[in-house]
Amino acid sequence: MACLLFGYAAVQIVEAVGLWLLKRWGEYFAVVATSAFLPLEVYELTERITVLRIGTLVVNIAAVAYPVASKRLFGVRGGAAAFEAERHAASLLEVEDAAQVAHVRTEEPGAFPPDVRVQH
């Protein structure tokens, strides 16, 4: 039993490190680790069906499906290429917004947003 607990702890540590470092493999690892218990929950439902067991299964399926869809894992919704393109597009929008603010500031000499003005 102790070996199983240490193994589970190791899985959790690897998952935490991957997610903390914002690595794509960490997202995959988290989905696989979460989905590893789905067969056990299905087996529990074959033994006896209760509202709690059904609810737990539904919540865990959602906990697997959401990151798969939102992070485009396993080729869903275009996969990694579409995920990176979406991230890149969002970065470009932020740069364009910053450039527009800088452009407005340089067009009107002495004009600054209210939060930047120095009060005398």
C-alpha positions as CSV (number, residue, x, y, z in Angstrom):
1,M,0.0,0.0,0.0
2,A,2.9,2.4,0.8
3,C,4.4,1.8,-2.6
4,L,1.1,2.8,-4.3
5,L,0.9,6.0,-2.2
6,F,4.5,6.9,-3.1
7,G,3.7,6.2,-6.8
8,Y,0.6,8.4,-6.6
9,A,2.7,11.1,-4.9
10,A,5.3,10.9,-7.6
11,V,2.6,11.3,-10.3
12,Q,1.2,14.4,-8.5
13,I,4.7,15.9,-8.2
14,V,5.5,15.4,-11.9
15,E,2.1,16.8,-12.9
16,A,2.6,19.9,-10.6
17,V,6.1,20.6,-11.9
18,G,4.9,20.4,-15.5
19,L,2.0,22.7,-14.9
20,W,4.1,25.1,-12.8
21,L,6.7,25.4,-15.6
22,L,3.8,25.9,-18.1
23,K,5.0,23.0,-20.2
24,R,2.6,21.5,-22.7
25,W,3.6,18.0,-21.6
26,G,2.4,18.9,-18.1
27,E,-1.1,19.6,-19.5
28,Y,-1.1,16.2,-21.3
29,F,0.2,14.5,-18.1
30,A,-2.6,16.2,-16.0
31,V,-5.3,15.0,-18.4
32,V,-3.9,11.4,-18.5
33,A,-3.5,11.3,-14.7
34,T,-7.0,12.6,-14.2
35,S,-8.6,10.2,-16.7
36,A,-6.7,7.2,-15.2
37,F,-9.4,6.9,-12.5
38,L,-12.4,7.0,-14.8
39,P,-12.4,3.2,-15.3
40,L,-12.5,2.7,-11.6
41,E,-15.5,5.0,-11.3
42,V,-17.3,3.1,-14.1
43,Y,-16.5,-0.1,-12.3
44,E,-18.0,1.4,-9.1
45,L,-21.2,2.2,-11.1
46,T,-21.5,-1.4,-12.2
47,E,-21.4,-2.5,-8.5
48,R,-24.1,-0.1,-7.4
49,I,-25.6,3.0,-8.9
50,T,-25.9,6.0,-6.6
51,V,-26.4,9.7,-7.3
52,L,-23.0,10.5,-5.7
53,R,-21.2,8.0,-8.0
54,I,-22.9,9.4,-11.1
55,G,-22.1,12.9,-10.0
56,T,-18.5,12.1,-9.4
57,L,-18.2,10.5,-12.8
58,V,-19.8,13.5,-14.5
59,V,-17.5,15.9,-12.7
60,N,-14.4,13.9,-13.5
61,I,-15.4,13.6,-17.2
62,A,-15.8,17.4,-17.3
63,A,-12.4,17.8,-15.6
64,V,-10.9,15.8,-18.4
65,A,-12.9,17.2,-21.3
66,Y,-12.4,20.9,-20.4
67,P,-8.6,21.0,-20.6
68,V,-8.7,18.8,-23.7
69,A,-11.0,21.2,-25.5
70,S,-9.6,24.5,-24.2
71,K,-5.9,23.6,-24.5
72,R,-6.5,21.7,-27.8
73,L,-4.8,18.6,-26.5
74,F,-4.7,15.3,-28.5
75,G,-5.5,17.1,-31.8
76,V,-8.9,18.4,-30.6
77,R,-10.0,21.6,-32.3
78,G,-6.9,21.8,-34.5
79,G,-4.3,20.6,-31.9
80,A,-1.1,22.3,-30.9
81,A,-0.8,24.3,-34.1
82,A,-4.2,25.9,-33.6
83,F,-3.4,26.5,-29.9
84,E,-0.1,28.3,-30.7
85,A,-1.8,30.3,-33.5
86,E,-4.4,31.5,-31.0
87,R,-1.8,32.4,-28.5
88,H,0.2,34.3,-31.1
89,A,-2.8,36.2,-32.3
90,A,-3.7,37.2,-28.7
91,S,-0.1,38.5,-28.3
92,L,-0.3,40.5,-31.5
93,L,-3.5,42.1,-30.3
94,E,-1.8,43.2,-27.1
95,V,1.1,44.6,-29.0
96,E,-1.3,46.5,-31.3
97,D,-3.2,47.9,-28.4
98,A,0.0,49.1,-26.7
99,A,1.2,50.7,-30.0
100,Q,-2.1,52.6,-30.4
101,V,-1.8,54.0,-26.8
102,A,1.8,55.0,-27.5
103,H,0.7,56.6,-30.8
104,V,-2.0,58.7,-29.1
105,R,0.4,59.9,-26.5
106,T,2.9,61.1,-29.1
107,E,0.3,62.9,-31.2
108,E,-0.7,65.4,-28.5
109,P,2.2,67.0,-26.7
110,G,1.7,67.1,-23.0
111,A,-1.4,64.8,-23.2
112,F,-1.2,61.9,-20.8
113,P,-3.9,59.6,-19.4
114,P,-5.4,60.9,-16.1
115,D,-3.6,58.2,-14.1
116,V,-0.1,59.3,-15.3
117,R,-0.5,63.1,-14.7
118,V,1.6,64.6,-11.9
119,Q,-0.4,66.6,-9.4
120,H,1.2,69.9,-8.2
